[in-house]
Amino acid sequence: MGLRLSGLFVHPIKSLRGIAVQQGEVRPAGLRHDRRWMLVDEHGRFVTQRTEPRLARADVSMTDEGYRVTMDGGSVLVPEALEGPRIPVNVWKSTVEAVVLPEAEAPLSAWLGRSLRLVYLPADVVRPTGSHAPDDQVSFADAYPYLVIGQASLDDLNARIRGPDLPMTRFRPNFVVTGSEPYAEDGWGRIQIGTLTFRGVKRCDRCVMTTLDPHTGQGGPEPLRTLATYRREHGKVWFGMNFVPQGEGTVAVGDPIVIEPR
């Protein structure tokens, strides 16, 4: 059968639930619908499940108007794109200009009991990646625009964990590959999905967010406890591979994948 794209995910709002889709539009900074929106505090600093695990309980769905965010006791309609006055916001070491959605501030702040704003990264704002390549860019994702995980890697991890299997959604990938050996993605220098090519940048080091249930936000020791027993290097644990695109176009679940090793 060969390698295939078996899963495709977008995360419209950073750190909220992702959405499984059948096809996606590949753009330089990430898939269309992927992490163009982000929550920030009153100082413009990004807010994620690392400090607010309750964000896992907010459901995100696509509508004709954009996205519907449903929280405990309320909902907010978020457009796909937004124009308006811009404010500086911070995500990790990056500071970029973003547009605030005023209608979201009251319901989100009331839900979590703290001052929060929802901001959009305009298409003309370029946030560089950490790859040092001048043309590489990323939306509000942590560091790189595309994360790839082999299904066999998750299967191997779950076979080592003493407890229920963890879903792929714990790791928030964009692309899931079927047909590879466990952790083979670590060595992929370039991959071709359908007709589009992606360049491998670095393995993905994993944080506490992987220990949170993707629907409830409840924490636990896995998978970091198990990953640390065999995937720990340089003080970090690694799972998945980051990529940047070499063009634009469309990919779809079922597309064949061709690998160029490093």
BELDA-V599221 format. One record per pair of residues at least 6 apart in sequence whose ideal C-beta (glycine too) atoms are under 8 Angstrom apart, sorted by the first residue. I is the first residue (numbers start at 1). GAP is how many residues later the second one is. Records with the same first field share a line. If there is no record, write none. Layout:
I: GAP + GAP
This chain:
1: 178
2: 177 + 254 + 255
3: 174 + 175 + 176 + 177 + 253 + 254 + 255 + 256
4: 173 + 174 + 175 + 250 + 251 + 252 + 253
5: 170 + 171 + 172 + 173 + 188 + 189 + 246 + 247 + 248 + 249 + 250 + 251 + 252
6: 145 + 170 + 171 + 172 + 247 + 248
7: 13 + 144 + 161 + 166 + 168 + 169 + 246
8: 12 + 13 + 14 + 15 + 16 + 166 + 167 + 168 + 243 + 244 + 245
9: 9 + 10 + 11 + 12 + 160 + 163 + 164 + 165 + 167
10: 8 + 9 + 11 + 14 + 21 + 22 + 23 + 24 + 164
11: 6 + 7 + 8 + 23 + 24 + 49 + 161
12: 7 + 21 + 22 + 23 + 24 + 25 + 48 + 50 + 55 + 66
13: 22 + 24 + 25 + 26 + 47 + 54 + 56 + 65 + 105
14: 21 + 23 + 24 + 25 + 32 + 34 + 77 + 126 + 127
15: 23 + 24 + 32 + 33 + 34 + 35 + 37 + 40 + 194
16: 39 + 40 + 42 + 44 + 53
17: 39 + 41 + 42 + 43 + 152 + 197 + 198
18: 42 + 151 + 154
19: 14 + 41 + 42 + 43
21: 12
22: 230 + 231
23: 227 + 228 + 229 + 230
24: 7 + 8 + 9 + 10 + 150 + 226 + 227 + 228
25: 6 + 7 + 223 + 224 + 225
26: 170 + 219 + 221 + 222 + 223 + 224 + 225
27: 218 + 221
28: 107 + 109 + 117 + 216 + 217 + 220
29: 97 + 98 + 108 + 109 + 110 + 116
30: 6 + 108 + 109 + 111 + 115 + 116 + 144
31: 114 + 115 + 143
33: 29 + 47
34: 105 + 107 + 111 + 140
35: 104 + 105 + 106
36: 44 + 45 + 84 + 85 + 103 + 104
37: 30 + 41 + 81 + 82 + 83 + 84 + 103
38: 8 + 9 + 51 + 53 + 60 + 80 + 81 + 83 + 102
39: 7 + 8 + 9 + 16 + 69 + 77 + 78 + 79 + 80
40: 6 + 7 + 49 + 50 + 58 + 76 + 77 + 78 + 79
41: 6 + 73 + 74 + 75 + 76
42: 73 + 75
43: 47
44: 43 + 44 + 45 + 46
45: 44 + 45
46: 43 + 44 + 45 + 46 + 94
47: 8 + 69
48: 7 + 161
49: 6 + 7 + 160 + 163 + 168
50: 157 + 158 + 159
52: 60
53: 159 + 164 + 165 + 166
54: 57 + 58 + 163
55: 57 + 162
56: 156 + 157 + 158 + 159 + 160 + 161
57: 14 + 15 + 158 + 159 + 160
58: 11 + 12 + 13 + 53
59: 10 + 11
60: 7 + 8 + 9 + 10
61: 6 + 7 + 9
62: 6
63: 14
65: 12 + 14
66: 11 + 12 + 13 + 14
67: 10 + 11 + 13
68: 7 + 8 + 9 + 10
69: 6 + 7 + 8 + 9 + 35
71: 36 + 37 + 40
72: 39
73: 38
74: 33 + 36 + 37
75: 32
76: 27 + 28 + 31 + 32 + 42
77: 26
78: 23 + 26 + 40
79: 22
81: 39 + 41 + 42
82: 17 + 19 + 38 + 40
83: 16 + 39
84: 15 + 16
85: 14 + 15
86: 11 + 12 + 13 + 36
87: 10 + 11 + 12 + 13 + 32
88: 7 + 8 + 9 + 10
89: 6 + 7 + 8 + 9 + 30
91: 36 + 49 + 51
92: 50 + 51
94: 33 + 34
96: 25 + 29 + 31
97: 25 + 28
98: 21 + 22 + 23 + 24 + 27
99: 20 + 21 + 23
100: 17 + 18 + 19 + 20
101: 16 + 17 + 18 + 19
104: 13 + 14
105: 10 + 11 + 12 + 13
108: 8 + 9 + 10
109: 6 + 7
121: 6 + 18 + 19
126: 11
127: 10 + 11 + 12 + 13
128: 6 + 8 + 9 + 10
129: 7 + 8 + 9 + 14 + 15 + 16 + 72 + 115
130: 13 + 14
131: 13 + 70 + 71 + 113
133: 111
136: 8 + 9 + 65 + 108
137: 8
138: 6 + 7
139: 6
141: 6
143: 99
144: 57 + 58 + 98 + 99 + 100
145: 98 + 99 + 100
146: 28 + 29 + 52 + 96 + 97 + 98 + 99
147: 24 + 25 + 26 + 27 + 28 + 57 + 93 + 94 + 95 + 96
148: 25 + 26 + 27 + 28 + 29 + 37 + 40 + 43 + 50 + 92 + 93 + 94 + 95
149: 19 + 22 + 24 + 26 + 27 + 28 + 36 + 90 + 91 + 92
150: 26 + 27 + 28 + 30 + 31 + 32 + 33 + 34 + 35
151: 17 + 25 + 26 + 27 + 29
152: 26 + 28 + 29 + 30 + 31 + 32
153: 29 + 30 + 31 + 32 + 86 + 87
154: 12 + 14 + 17
155: 27
156: 26 + 27
157: 9 + 66 + 69 + 70 + 82
158: 7 + 8
160: 66 + 69 + 70
161: 61 + 62 + 65
163: 59
166: 56 + 57
167: 47
168: 8
169: 45
170: 40 + 42 + 44 + 53
171: 35 + 39 + 68 + 69
172: 37
173: 67
175: 18 + 76
177: 8 + 80
179: 78
180: 79
183: 48
184: 75
185: 55 + 56
186: 17 + 52 + 55
187: 74 + 75
188: 12 + 53 + 71 + 72 + 73 + 74
189: 10 + 11 + 71 + 72 + 73
190: 7 + 8 + 9 + 10 + 56 + 69 + 70
191: 6 + 7 + 9 + 52 + 66 + 67 + 68 + 69
192: 6 + 65 + 66 + 68
193: 58 + 62 + 63 + 64
194: 55 + 56 + 57 + 58 + 61 + 62
195: 54
196: 49 + 50 + 51 + 52 + 53 + 55
197: 48 + 49 + 50
198: 45 + 46 + 47 + 48
199: 44 + 45 + 46 + 47
200: 41 + 42 + 43 + 62
201: 41 + 42 + 43
202: 39 + 40
203: 35 + 36 + 37 + 38 + 39
204: 34 + 35 + 36 + 37 + 38
205: 31 + 32 + 33
206: 17 + 18 + 21 + 30 + 31 + 32 + 33 + 34
208: 11 + 16
210: 13 + 14 + 29
211: 8 + 9 + 10 + 11 + 12 + 13
212: 6 + 7
213: 6 + 7
223: 16
224: 13
227: 10 + 11 + 12
228: 9
231: 6 + 7 + 8
232: 6
